Amino acid sequence: MKPSTLKNKILWGDWSFFGVGLFFIIHGYCINVEMVPLKPLALLLIGLLIAAYFIFFISKKVLASDRKANIFTSLVGIAVLFFGVFQNFITQFRFLSDYSRLRFFLPFILLMLALLFIWLKNTKSSLQKAILFMNVLLVIYIGLDTGMILQSRLFPPERDKWDLAKQHLSTCDSCDKPSVYLVLLDSYFGSKGLKEYFNYDNSGFENFLTSNGFHVVQASHSNYIYTIYSMASSLNMQYLGNVGQPDLSNHYGFITATTAIKENIVCKFFARQGYQINNFSIFDLPFSPSNCTLPLLTGRMQLINSQTMYYKVVYAVPFILEHVGMMKRSREEFFNTFFNNNEHAMEQTLAASNNSNYPPQFTYLHLLMPHDPLLLDSNGHKTKEADGNWSLPRDSVDNMFLQYEVYVNKRIASFITQLKKQTADKAVIIVMSDHGYRGVKPGSNRILPFYNLNAIYLPKKNYEGWYNGISNVNQFKVLFNTLFHQQMTLLPDSIVAR
């Protein structure tokens, strides 16, 4: 083929419906070079190309034009594959963020595609400029991403090049670097809250911790009442600015907090210190996607698929149908999902702790307990809620929560005993919660649902930095000051109420 002919085909040819899928795969791999396996990525590419050709073939029959079918198929591919990207873009604008929700955004996209199809069916335009624009754009984007992949392969970036100076963090080559385990108990009500609200004495569990060398902080509290905001704040060691009301109805704040966790400074600093990041949490972290079991597209491929329309819709449909009463999920399946996720995460953590101490590890274990659903009583038996009776009086729910937390005490005591044994008491272990019990009765003390658990084990027992009343935002500041001789200034221990 002559160069001029090849050039014309690249610039004017009807190939962009294949190019969109190719760019999606190359771009996804480019931004996740070390994290996405090549074999499933290649299989996904083949599937996308087959789907693209099928849509092209059908639309060609209806539109009676290769060019129109190519444009329509290309734009369908863009809408489907980059659906989440467009959602996130709209979310950046607070006055538009509510419209990025699936129930608004999906019908809007489908309507636009329908109008596009009608327009293409009736237009007499040659569409040459549209084809040239799409082809040139794809060539540029694919070329740039391919170049970046080659660069990262030939000249891999060094992790110690991050600019952490603005966080007042610096490496400490002479410091001991023990492995660090963050055991996060979602919604665990701290002893002070248990005493004030339930009149329950939690000294048995605290005595277990102290007898095993832990320092238990008294009257510790979280800064936020919802997990997503609490963990974003804790893992970045700062309050979340300009996110609006910190609740789950604030879509803008939710996305901002999720992004902050995915790019958090704590994991980046540990990595700079030479730590391996183990993620057994419900969140994606820097260098480590979530290992939490999900119904669809789990594991590392989620980094590629999670922004597609397919993923967003298929994941949401069961919840939507259940909400409108058209489908009932198996309560047994629902119970097993939560229970098995917690047990599997603990098993993974113990398995990882058997590895060599070099390099040291930072492990984030996030357990959804005693977070609702309140599945077990104090003896580990299923509750009424686990059996499907979710419409219960507040007093019954309070009692089930307390029962579940007592069970959690027993289960975590067993887990900590195993973890300390496998790490030979040489690892740092933080056992804390993201917030307390959100179900406290209206009119209760404002700080009551923020009271949490905060206990830490240090091999050297140097607990001077941990003071009573410390909040989550200062947890890693104190840890880094203690372990790595940093000089981080602590923030006021405040609560950000909903």
GUMARGU-627673 format. One record per residue (C-alpha): x, y, z; residue in one letter. Coordinates in steps of 0.1 Angstrom, whole numbers. Example, Ala and Ser with C-alpha at 12.3 -4.5 7.8 and 13.67 -1.06 7.14 Angstrom:
<site X="123" Y="-45" Z="78" residu="a"/>
<site X="137" Y="-11" Z="71" residu="s"/>
// end
This chain:
<site X="0" Y="0" Z="0" residu="m"/>
<site X="14" Y="34" Z="-10" residu="k"/>
<site X="21" Y="59" Z="19" residu="p"/>
<site X="-4" Y="83" Z="5" residu="s"/>
<site X="-31" Y="56" Z="4" residu="t"/>
<site X="-24" Y="46" Z="40" residu="l"/>
<site X="-25" Y="82" Z="51" residu="k"/>
<site X="-59" Y="87" Z="34" residu="n"/>
<site X="-73" Y="56" Z="51" residu="k"/>
<site X="-60" Y="68" Z="85" residu="i"/>
<site X="-75" Y="103" Z="80" residu="l"/>
<site X="-106" Y="95" Z="61" residu="w"/>
<site X="-113" Y="58" Z="67" residu="g"/>
<site X="-143" Y="45" Z="86" residu="d"/>
<site X="-123" Y="28" Z="113" residu="w"/>
<site X="-130" Y="49" Z="144" residu="s"/>
<site X="-156" Y="25" Z="158" residu="f"/>
<site X="-127" Y="1" Z="163" residu="f"/>
<site X="-104" Y="29" Z="174" residu="g"/>
<site X="-126" Y="39" Z="204" residu="v"/>
<site X="-124" Y="4" Z="219" residu="g"/>
<site X="-87" Y="3" Z="212" residu="l"/>
<site X="-81" Y="36" Z="229" residu="f"/>
<site X="-102" Y="26" Z="259" residu="f"/>
<site X="-80" Y="-4" Z="265" residu="i"/>
<site X="-47" Y="14" Z="258" residu="i"/>
<site X="-56" Y="44" Z="280" residu="h"/>
<site X="-68" Y="21" Z="308" residu="g"/>
<site X="-36" Y="2" Z="307" residu="y"/>
<site X="-15" Y="34" Z="305" residu="c"/>
<site X="-29" Y="48" Z="338" residu="i"/>
<site X="-27" Y="14" Z="355" residu="n"/>
<site X="5" Y="0" Z="340" residu="v"/>
<site X="16" Y="-21" Z="369" residu="e"/>
<site X="-18" Y="-31" Z="381" residu="m"/>
<site X="-38" Y="-46" Z="352" residu="v"/>
<site X="-30" Y="-81" Z="339" residu="p"/>
<site X="-25" Y="-83" Z="301" residu="l"/>
<site X="-44" Y="-115" Z="293" residu="k"/>
<site X="-78" Y="-104" Z="306" residu="p"/>
<site X="-72" Y="-70" Z="291" residu="l"/>
<site X="-66" Y="-86" Z="257" residu="a"/>
<site X="-98" Y="-107" Z="261" residu="l"/>
<site X="-117" Y="-75" Z="269" residu="l"/>
<site X="-103" Y="-58" Z="238" residu="l"/>
<site X="-115" Y="-87" Z="216" residu="i"/>
<site X="-149" Y="-86" Z="232" residu="g"/>
<site X="-152" Y="-48" Z="227" residu="l"/>
<site X="-142" Y="-51" Z="190" residu="l"/>
<site X="-167" Y="-78" Z="184" residu="i"/>
<site X="-195" Y="-58" Z="201" residu="a"/>
<site X="-184" Y="-27" Z="181" residu="a"/>
<site X="-186" Y="-46" Z="148" residu="y"/>
<site X="-220" Y="-60" Z="157" residu="f"/>
<site X="-234" Y="-25" Z="164" residu="i"/>
<site X="-218" Y="-12" Z="132" residu="f"/>
<site X="-233" Y="-40" Z="112" residu="f"/>
<site X="-268" Y="-35" Z="125" residu="i"/>
<site X="-267" Y="3" Z="122" residu="s"/>
<site X="-253" Y="1" Z="87" residu="k"/>
<site X="-284" Y="-19" Z="77" residu="k"/>
<site X="-307" Y="8" Z="91" residu="v"/>
<site X="-287" Y="39" Z="81" residu="l"/>
<site X="-276" Y="25" Z="47" residu="a"/>
<site X="-242" Y="41" Z="50" residu="s"/>
<site X="-208" Y="29" Z="63" residu="d"/>
<site X="-199" Y="64" Z="74" residu="r"/>
<site X="-230" Y="71" Z="94" residu="k"/>
<site X="-228" Y="36" Z="110" residu="a"/>
<site X="-192" Y="43" Z="119" residu="n"/>
<site X="-200" Y="76" Z="135" residu="i"/>
<site X="-230" Y="63" Z="154" residu="f"/>
<site X="-211" Y="32" Z="166" residu="t"/>
<site X="-181" Y="53" Z="177" residu="s"/>
<site X="-202" Y="77" Z="197" residu="l"/>
<site X="-221" Y="47" Z="213" residu="v"/>
<site X="-187" Y="33" Z="223" residu="g"/>
<site X="-176" Y="67" Z="238" residu="i"/>
<site X="-209" Y="69" Z="257" residu="a"/>
<site X="-207" Y="34" Z="271" residu="v"/>
<site X="-170" Y="31" Z="278" residu="l"/>
<site X="-164" Y="66" Z="292" residu="f"/>
<site X="-198" Y="69" Z="309" residu="f"/>
<site X="-183" Y="74" Z="344" residu="g"/>
<site X="-157" Y="99" Z="331" residu="v"/>
<site X="-186" Y="121" Z="319" residu="f"/>
<site X="-204" Y="116" Z="353" residu="q"/>
<site X="-173" Y="126" Z="372" residu="n"/>
<site X="-168" Y="157" Z="350" residu="f"/>
<site X="-203" Y="169" Z="358" residu="i"/>
<site X="-198" Y="162" Z="395" residu="t"/>
<site X="-170" Y="188" Z="396" residu="q"/>
<site X="-197" Y="214" Z="393" residu="f"/>
<site X="-217" Y="215" Z="425" residu="r"/>
<site X="-248" Y="230" Z="409" residu="f"/>
<site X="-248" Y="201" Z="384" residu="l"/>
<site X="-236" Y="173" Z="406" residu="s"/>
<site X="-270" Y="159" Z="415" residu="d"/>
<site X="-277" Y="154" Z="378" residu="y"/>
<site X="-248" Y="131" Z="375" residu="s"/>
<site X="-267" Y="104" Z="394" residu="r"/>
<site X="-275" Y="73" Z="374" residu="l"/>
<site X="-313" Y="79" Z="374" residu="r"/>
<site X="-308" Y="113" Z="356" residu="f"/>
<site X="-276" Y="108" Z="336" residu="f"/>
<site X="-284" Y="74" Z="320" residu="l"/>
<site X="-317" Y="85" Z="305" residu="p"/>
<site X="-301" Y="117" Z="293" residu="f"/>
<site X="-273" Y="98" Z="275" residu="i"/>
<site X="-297" Y="73" Z="259" residu="l"/>
<site X="-319" Y="102" Z="247" residu="l"/>
<site X="-289" Y="119" Z="231" residu="m"/>
<site X="-279" Y="87" Z="213" residu="l"/>
<site X="-315" Y="83" Z="201" residu="a"/>
<site X="-316" Y="119" Z="187" residu="l"/>
<site X="-282" Y="113" Z="171" residu="l"/>
<site X="-294" Y="82" Z="154" residu="f"/>
<site X="-325" Y="101" Z="140" residu="i"/>
<site X="-303" Y="130" Z="129" residu="w"/>
<site X="-279" Y="106" Z="111" residu="l"/>
<site X="-308" Y="89" Z="94" residu="k"/>
<site X="-320" Y="121" Z="79" residu="n"/>
<site X="-289" Y="141" Z="72" residu="t"/>
<site X="-275" Y="146" Z="37" residu="k"/>
<site X="-241" Y="158" Z="49" residu="s"/>
<site X="-210" Y="139" Z="38" residu="s"/>
<site X="-197" Y="140" Z="74" residu="l"/>
<site X="-161" Y="142" Z="62" residu="q"/>
<site X="-151" Y="168" Z="88" residu="k"/>
<site X="-166" Y="147" Z="116" residu="a"/>
<site X="-146" Y="116" Z="104" residu="i"/>
<site X="-114" Y="136" Z="101" residu="l"/>
<site X="-118" Y="151" Z="136" residu="f"/>
<site X="-125" Y="117" Z="152" residu="m"/>
<site X="-97" Y="99" Z="133" residu="n"/>
<site X="-70" Y="126" Z="141" residu="v"/>
<site X="-81" Y="127" Z="177" residu="l"/>
<site X="-78" Y="89" Z="181" residu="l"/>
<site X="-44" Y="88" Z="164" residu="v"/>
<site X="-31" Y="115" Z="187" residu="i"/>
<site X="-45" Y="100" Z="219" residu="y"/>
<site X="-35" Y="64" Z="210" residu="i"/>
<site X="0" Y="76" Z="201" residu="g"/>
<site X="4" Y="96" Z="233" residu="l"/>
<site X="-7" Y="68" Z="255" residu="d"/>
<site X="14" Y="42" Z="237" residu="t"/>
<site X="44" Y="65" Z="241" residu="g"/>
<site X="37" Y="69" Z="278" residu="m"/>
<site X="34" Y="31" Z="282" residu="i"/>
<site X="67" Y="26" Z="265" residu="l"/>
<site X="83" Y="53" Z="286" residu="q"/>
<site X="71" Y="37" Z="318" residu="s"/>
<site X="83" Y="3" Z="307" residu="r"/>
<site X="117" Y="15" Z="296" residu="l"/>
<site X="122" Y="41" Z="323" residu="f"/>
<site X="100" Y="32" Z="353" residu="p"/>
<site X="93" Y="61" Z="376" residu="p"/>
<site X="107" Y="59" Z="411" residu="e"/>
<site X="83" Y="61" Z="439" residu="r"/>
<site X="106" Y="83" Z="460" residu="d"/>
<site X="101" Y="112" Z="436" residu="k"/>
<site X="68" Y="123" Z="450" residu="w"/>
<site X="69" Y="158" Z="463" residu="d"/>
<site X="58" Y="153" Z="499" residu="l"/>
<site X="76" Y="183" Z="513" residu="a"/>
<site X="44" Y="204" Z="514" residu="k"/>
<site X="31" Y="177" Z="538" residu="q"/>
<site X="62" Y="182" Z="560" residu="h"/>
<site X="71" Y="146" Z="555" residu="l"/>
<site X="106" Y="134" Z="548" residu="s"/>
<site X="122" Y="99" Z="545" residu="t"/>
<site X="140" Y="85" Z="575" residu="c"/>
<site X="167" Y="61" Z="564" residu="d"/>
<site X="180" Y="54" Z="599" residu="s"/>
<site X="145" Y="46" Z="614" residu="c"/>
<site X="133" Y="11" Z="622" residu="d"/>
<site X="105" Y="2" Z="598" residu="k"/>
<site X="82" Y="-24" Z="613" residu="p"/>
<site X="52" Y="-36" Z="594" residu="s"/>
<site X="21" Y="-16" Z="602" residu="v"/>
<site X="-15" Y="-31" Z="603" residu="y"/>
<site X="-45" Y="-8" Z="603" residu="l"/>
<site X="-75" Y="-29" Z="615" residu="v"/>
<site X="-105" Y="-7" Z="609" residu="l"/>
<site X="-138" Y="-18" Z="626" residu="l"/>
<site X="-165" Y="0" Z="608" residu="d"/>
<site X="-190" Y="17" Z="631" residu="s"/>
<site X="-175" Y="3" Z="663" residu="y"/>
<site X="-188" Y="23" Z="693" residu="f"/>
<site X="-161" Y="33" Z="716" residu="g"/>
<site X="-162" Y="25" Z="754" residu="s"/>
<site X="-172" Y="60" Z="764" residu="k"/>
<site X="-202" Y="59" Z="740" residu="g"/>
<site X="-211" Y="24" Z="751" residu="l"/>
<site X="-212" Y="35" Z="787" residu="k"/>
<site X="-232" Y="67" Z="781" residu="e"/>
<site X="-257" Y="53" Z="756" residu="y"/>
<site X="-261" Y="16" Z="766" residu="f"/>
<site X="-247" Y="17" Z="801" residu="n"/>
<site X="-224" Y="-11" Z="789" residu="y"/>
<site X="-190" Y="-17" Z="805" residu="d"/>
<site X="-165" Y="-25" Z="777" residu="n"/>
<site X="-136" Y="-30" Z="801" residu="s"/>
<site X="-133" Y="-67" Z="793" residu="g"/>
<site X="-123" Y="-60" Z="758" residu="f"/>
<site X="-101" Y="-31" Z="768" residu="e"/>
<site X="-84" Y="-52" Z="794" residu="n"/>
<site X="-77" Y="-78" Z="767" residu="f"/>
<site X="-60" Y="-52" Z="746" residu="l"/>
<site X="-39" Y="-37" Z="774" residu="t"/>
<site X="-28" Y="-72" Z="786" residu="s"/>
<site X="-15" Y="-77" Z="751" residu="n"/>
<site X="6" Y="-46" Z="752" residu="g"/>
<site X="-18" Y="-22" Z="734" residu="f"/>
<site X="-24" Y="14" Z="745" residu="h"/>
<site X="-61" Y="22" Z="745" residu="v"/>
<site X="-69" Y="58" Z="741" residu="v"/>
<site X="-97" Y="70" Z="763" residu="q"/>
<site X="-126" Y="92" Z="749" residu="a"/>
<site X="-112" Y="91" Z="713" residu="s"/>
<site X="-135" Y="102" Z="686" residu="h"/>
<site X="-139" Y="104" Z="648" residu="s"/>
<site X="-141" Y="137" Z="630" residu="n"/>
<site X="-169" Y="126" Z="606" residu="y"/>
<site X="-199" Y="103" Z="611" residu="i"/>
<site X="-198" Y="87" Z="577" residu="y"/>
<site X="-171" Y="62" Z="567" residu="t"/>
<site X="-162" Y="78" Z="533" residu="i"/>
<site X="-155" Y="112" Z="548" residu="y"/>
<site X="-138" Y="98" Z="580" residu="s"/>
<site X="-113" Y="76" Z="560" residu="m"/>
<site X="-106" Y="104" Z="535" residu="a"/>
<site X="-97" Y="127" Z="564" residu="s"/>
<site X="-78" Y="101" Z="583" residu="s"/>
<site X="-57" Y="88" Z="554" residu="l"/>
<site X="-48" Y="124" Z="543" residu="n"/>
<site X="-43" Y="137" Z="579" residu="m"/>
<site X="-64" Y="167" Z="573" residu="q"/>
<site X="-100" Y="179" Z="573" residu="y"/>
<site X="-119" Y="179" Z="540" residu="l"/>
<site X="-123" Y="214" Z="528" residu="g"/>
<site X="-151" Y="227" Z="506" residu="n"/>
<site X="-170" Y="194" Z="502" residu="v"/>
<site X="-203" Y="206" Z="515" residu="g"/>
<site X="-225" Y="187" Z="539" residu="q"/>
<site X="-206" Y="155" Z="548" residu="p"/>
<site X="-234" Y="130" Z="543" residu="d"/>
<site X="-242" Y="104" Z="517" residu="l"/>
<site X="-268" Y="125" Z="498" residu="s"/>
<site X="-240" Y="149" Z="488" residu="n"/>
<site X="-228" Y="133" Z="456" residu="h"/>
<site X="-201" Y="159" Z="450" residu="y"/>
<site X="-187" Y="154" Z="485" residu="g"/>
<site X="-189" Y="116" Z="481" residu="f"/>
<site X="-169" Y="116" Z="449" residu="i"/>
<site X="-144" Y="141" Z="463" residu="t"/>
<site X="-138" Y="119" Z="493" residu="a"/>
<site X="-135" Y="87" Z="473" residu="t"/>
<site X="-109" Y="103" Z="451" residu="t"/>
<site X="-90" Y="116" Z="482" residu="a"/>
<site X="-88" Y="80" Z="495" residu="i"/>
<site X="-76" Y="66" Z="462" residu="k"/>
<site X="-48" Y="92" Z="462" residu="e"/>
<site X="-42" Y="94" Z="500" residu="n"/>
<site X="-10" Y="107" Z="514" residu="i"/>
<site X="-6" Y="80" Z="541" residu="v"/>
<site X="-2" Y="52" Z="516" residu="c"/>
<site X="21" Y="73" Z="494" residu="k"/>
<site X="43" Y="81" Z="524" residu="f"/>
<site X="45" Y="45" Z="535" residu="f"/>
<site X="55" Y="35" Z="499" residu="a"/>
<site X="81" Y="62" Z="498" residu="r"/>
<site X="95" Y="47" Z="530" residu="q"/>
<site X="99" Y="14" Z="512" residu="g"/>
<site X="67" Y="-3" Z="524" residu="y"/>
<site X="46" Y="-27" Z="504" residu="q"/>
<site X="9" Y="-17" Z="504" residu="i"/>
<site X="-16" Y="-45" Z="512" residu="n"/>
<site X="-52" Y="-35" Z="506" residu="n"/>
<site X="-79" Y="-56" Z="522" residu="f"/>
<site X="-104" Y="-27" Z="524" residu="s"/>
<site X="-135" Y="-16" Z="506" residu="i"/>
<site X="-116" Y="13" Z="489" residu="f"/>
<site X="-91" Y="16" Z="461" residu="d"/>
<site X="-57" Y="29" Z="474" residu="l"/>
<site X="-26" Y="42" Z="457" residu="p"/>
<site X="-9" Y="12" Z="440" residu="f"/>
<site X="-35" Y="-12" Z="453" residu="s"/>
<site X="-71" Y="-17" Z="442" residu="p"/>
<site X="-97" Y="-30" Z="465" residu="s"/>
<site X="-99" Y="-67" Z="471" residu="n"/>
<site X="-134" Y="-65" Z="485" residu="c"/>
<site X="-157" Y="-91" Z="469" residu="t"/>
<site X="-183" Y="-74" Z="446" residu="l"/>
<site X="-210" Y="-90" Z="424" residu="p"/>
<site X="-194" Y="-80" Z="391" residu="l"/>
<site X="-161" Y="-74" Z="375" residu="l"/>
<site X="-140" Y="-79" Z="407" residu="t"/>
<site X="-103" Y="-75" Z="411" residu="g"/>
<site X="-78" Y="-55" Z="391" residu="r"/>
<site X="-99" Y="-54" Z="360" residu="m"/>
<site X="-122" Y="-32" Z="379" residu="q"/>
<site X="-97" Y="-4" Z="374" residu="l"/>
<site X="-106" Y="-6" Z="337" residu="i"/>
<site X="-143" Y="-15" Z="338" residu="n"/>
<site X="-156" Y="5" Z="367" residu="s"/>
<site X="-163" Y="37" Z="347" residu="q"/>
<site X="-183" Y="20" Z="320" residu="t"/>
<site X="-220" Y="23" Z="315" residu="m"/>
<site X="-222" Y="-15" Z="317" residu="y"/>
<site X="-206" Y="-17" Z="351" residu="y"/>
<site X="-226" Y="12" Z="365" residu="k"/>
<site X="-259" Y="-1" Z="353" residu="v"/>
<site X="-256" Y="-38" Z="360" residu="v"/>
<site X="-242" Y="-31" Z="394" residu="y"/>
<site X="-271" Y="-7" Z="403" residu="a"/>
<site X="-300" Y="-27" Z="387" residu="v"/>
<site X="-305" Y="-52" Z="416" residu="p"/>
<site X="-306" Y="-24" Z="441" residu="f"/>
<site X="-330" Y="-3" Z="420" residu="i"/>
<site X="-354" Y="-33" Z="415" residu="l"/>
<site X="-353" Y="-42" Z="451" residu="e"/>
<site X="-360" Y="-5" Z="461" residu="h"/>
<site X="-391" Y="-4" Z="439" residu="v"/>
<site X="-403" Y="-38" Z="452" residu="g"/>
<site X="-397" Y="-57" Z="419" residu="m"/>
<site X="-371" Y="-80" Z="432" residu="m"/>
<site X="-361" Y="-95" Z="465" residu="k"/>
<site X="-325" Y="-105" Z="471" residu="r"/>
<site X="-319" Y="-136" Z="491" residu="s"/>
<site X="-314" Y="-127" Z="527" residu="r"/>
<site X="-291" Y="-157" Z="531" residu="e"/>
<site X="-270" Y="-144" Z="501" residu="e"/>
<site X="-270" Y="-109" Z="516" residu="f"/>
<site X="-259" Y="-123" Z="550" residu="f"/>
<site X="-232" Y="-144" Z="535" residu="n"/>
<site X="-218" Y="-116" Z="514" residu="t"/>
<site X="-211" Y="-94" Z="544" residu="f"/>
<site X="-199" Y="-123" Z="567" residu="f"/>
<site X="-177" Y="-139" Z="541" residu="n"/>
<site X="-161" Y="-106" Z="530" residu="n"/>
<site X="-151" Y="-100" Z="566" residu="n"/>
<site X="-138" Y="-135" Z="572" residu="e"/>
<site X="-119" Y="-136" Z="539" residu="h"/>
<site X="-103" Y="-102" Z="545" residu="a"/>
<site X="-90" Y="-114" Z="579" residu="m"/>
<site X="-77" Y="-146" Z="563" residu="e"/>
<site X="-59" Y="-126" Z="536" residu="q"/>
<site X="-43" Y="-104" Z="562" residu="t"/>
<site X="-30" Y="-133" Z="582" residu="l"/>
<site X="-17" Y="-149" Z="551" residu="a"/>
<site X="1" Y="-117" Z="541" residu="a"/>
<site X="16" Y="-115" Z="576" residu="s"/>
<site X="34" Y="-148" Z="570" residu="n"/>
<site X="55" Y="-132" Z="543" residu="n"/>
<site X="90" Y="-120" Z="549" residu="s"/>
<site X="95" Y="-88" Z="569" residu="n"/>
<site X="113" Y="-73" Z="539" residu="y"/>
<site X="100" Y="-52" Z="525" residu="p"/>
<site X="79" Y="-40" Z="555" residu="p"/>
<site X="42" Y="-39" Z="549" residu="q"/>
<site X="14" Y="-14" Z="554" residu="f"/>
<site X="-18" Y="-34" Z="555" residu="t"/>
<site X="-52" Y="-17" Z="556" residu="y"/>
<site X="-79" Y="-42" Z="568" residu="l"/>
<site X="-114" Y="-28" Z="567" residu="h"/>
<site X="-140" Y="-49" Z="584" residu="l"/>
<site X="-177" Y="-41" Z="579" residu="l"/>
<site X="-186" Y="-50" Z="615" residu="m"/>
<site X="-204" Y="-40" Z="637" residu="p"/>
<site X="-216" Y="-20" Z="607" residu="h"/>
<site X="-252" Y="-29" Z="597" residu="d"/>
<site X="-267" Y="-53" Z="587" residu="p"/>
<site X="-266" Y="-64" Z="623" residu="l"/>
<site X="-262" Y="-100" Z="615" residu="l"/>
<site X="-250" Y="-118" Z="646" residu="l"/>
<site X="-258" Y="-118" Z="683" residu="d"/>
<site X="-232" Y="-119" Z="711" residu="s"/>
<site X="-229" Y="-157" Z="706" residu="n"/>
<site X="-225" Y="-155" Z="669" residu="g"/>
<site X="-260" Y="-166" Z="660" residu="h"/>
<site X="-280" Y="-150" Z="632" residu="k"/>
<site X="-304" Y="-122" Z="643" residu="t"/>
<site X="-339" Y="-113" Z="632" residu="k"/>
<site X="-324" Y="-88" Z="608" residu="e"/>
<site X="-303" Y="-115" Z="591" residu="a"/>
<site X="-335" Y="-136" Z="588" residu="d"/>
<site X="-351" Y="-108" Z="568" residu="g"/>
<site X="-370" Y="-88" Z="595" residu="n"/>
<site X="-357" Y="-53" Z="589" residu="w"/>
<site X="-386" Y="-33" Z="602" residu="s"/>
<site X="-378" Y="-34" Z="639" residu="l"/>
<site X="-384" Y="-8" Z="667" residu="p"/>
<site X="-354" Y="14" Z="676" residu="r"/>
<site X="-349" Y="-3" Z="709" residu="d"/>
<site X="-347" Y="-37" Z="692" residu="s"/>
<site X="-321" Y="-23" Z="667" residu="v"/>
<site X="-301" Y="-8" Z="696" residu="d"/>
<site X="-301" Y="-41" Z="714" residu="n"/>
<site X="-290" Y="-59" Z="682" residu="m"/>
<site X="-262" Y="-34" Z="676" residu="f"/>
<site X="-249" Y="-39" Z="712" residu="l"/>
<site X="-251" Y="-77" Z="708" residu="q"/>
<site X="-232" Y="-76" Z="675" residu="y"/>
<site X="-205" Y="-54" Z="690" residu="e"/>
<site X="-200" Y="-79" Z="718" residu="v"/>
<site X="-196" Y="-106" Z="692" residu="y"/>
<site X="-171" Y="-84" Z="674" residu="v"/>
<site X="-150" Y="-81" Z="706" residu="n"/>
<site X="-147" Y="-118" Z="707" residu="k"/>
<site X="-139" Y="-122" Z="670" residu="r"/>
<site X="-113" Y="-94" Z="669" residu="i"/>
<site X="-97" Y="-106" Z="701" residu="a"/>
<site X="-91" Y="-140" Z="684" residu="s"/>
<site X="-78" Y="-123" Z="652" residu="f"/>
<site X="-54" Y="-100" Z="671" residu="i"/>
<site X="-40" Y="-129" Z="690" residu="t"/>
<site X="-33" Y="-147" Z="657" residu="q"/>
<site X="-18" Y="-116" Z="641" residu="l"/>
<site X="5" Y="-108" Z="670" residu="k"/>
<site X="17" Y="-144" Z="670" residu="k"/>
<site X="24" Y="-145" Z="633" residu="q"/>
<site X="42" Y="-111" Z="634" residu="t"/>
<site X="61" Y="-122" Z="666" residu="a"/>
<site X="51" Y="-90" Z="683" residu="d"/>
<site X="73" Y="-70" Z="659" residu="k"/>
<site X="46" Y="-52" Z="640" residu="a"/>
<site X="26" Y="-21" Z="647" residu="v"/>
<site X="-11" Y="-28" Z="650" residu="i"/>
<site X="-37" Y="-1" Z="651" residu="i"/>
<site X="-72" Y="-12" Z="660" residu="v"/>
<site X="-97" Y="17" Z="655" residu="m"/>
<site X="-130" Y="26" Z="641" residu="s"/>
<site X="-141" Y="52" Z="616" residu="d"/>
<site X="-169" Y="64" Z="637" residu="h"/>
<site X="-193" Y="52" Z="664" residu="g"/>
<site X="-230" Y="42" Z="664" residu="y"/>
<site X="-250" Y="63" Z="641" residu="r"/>
<site X="-283" Y="49" Z="654" residu="g"/>
<site X="-283" Y="69" Z="687" residu="v"/>
<site X="-316" Y="84" Z="695" residu="k"/>
<site X="-323" Y="120" Z="684" residu="p"/>
<site X="-316" Y="145" Z="711" residu="g"/>
<site X="-285" Y="126" Z="724" residu="s"/>
<site X="-252" Y="143" Z="732" residu="n"/>
<site X="-240" Y="157" Z="699" residu="r"/>
<site X="-206" Y="140" Z="701" residu="i"/>
<site X="-220" Y="107" Z="712" residu="l"/>
<site X="-221" Y="89" Z="678" residu="p"/>
<site X="-185" Y="101" Z="671" residu="f"/>
<site X="-170" Y="82" Z="701" residu="y"/>
<site X="-149" Y="54" Z="686" residu="n"/>
<site X="-122" Y="28" Z="694" residu="l"/>
<site X="-86" Y="37" Z="692" residu="n"/>
<site X="-60" Y="12" Z="704" residu="a"/>
<site X="-24" Y="8" Z="692" residu="i"/>
<site X="4" Y="-17" Z="697" residu="y"/>
<site X="40" Y="-5" Z="693" residu="l"/>
<site X="68" Y="-30" Z="697" residu="p"/>
<site X="88" Y="-4" Z="716" residu="k"/>
<site X="58" Y="7" Z="737" residu="k"/>
<site X="66" Y="44" Z="731" residu="n"/>
<site X="30" Y="56" Z="734" residu="y"/>
<site X="37" Y="92" Z="746" residu="e"/>
<site X="22" Y="108" Z="715" residu="g"/>
<site X="-12" Y="93" Z="720" residu="w"/>
<site X="-33" Y="115" Z="743" residu="y"/>
<site X="-68" Y="110" Z="756" residu="n"/>
<site X="-94" Y="125" Z="733" residu="g"/>
<site X="-73" Y="122" Z="701" residu="i"/>
<site X="-94" Y="121" Z="669" residu="s"/>
<site X="-88" Y="102" Z="637" residu="n"/>
<site X="-74" Y="131" Z="618" residu="v"/>
<site X="-43" Y="131" Z="640" residu="n"/>
<site X="-38" Y="93" Z="642" residu="q"/>
<site X="-12" Y="90" Z="614" residu="f"/>
<site X="4" Y="123" Z="623" residu="k"/>
<site X="13" Y="109" Z="657" residu="v"/>
<site X="23" Y="76" Z="642" residu="l"/>
<site X="47" Y="92" Z="617" residu="f"/>
<site X="61" Y="115" Z="643" residu="n"/>
<site X="68" Y="84" Z="665" residu="t"/>
<site X="80" Y="59" Z="640" residu="l"/>
<site X="98" Y="81" Z="615" residu="f"/>
<site X="108" Y="111" Z="635" residu="h"/>
<site X="86" Y="136" Z="616" residu="q"/>
<site X="76" Y="170" Z="630" residu="q"/>
<site X="40" Y="171" Z="619" residu="m"/>
<site X="18" Y="197" Z="636" residu="t"/>
<site X="-14" Y="182" Z="651" residu="l"/>
<site X="-48" Y="196" Z="641" residu="l"/>
<site X="-76" Y="206" Z="665" residu="p"/>
<site X="-97" Y="175" Z="675" residu="d"/>
<site X="-130" Y="187" Z="661" residu="s"/>
<site X="-162" Y="170" Z="649" residu="i"/>
<site X="-178" Y="179" Z="616" residu="v"/>
<site X="-215" Y="173" Z="622" residu="a"/>
<site X="-239" Y="164" Z="594" residu="r"/>
// end
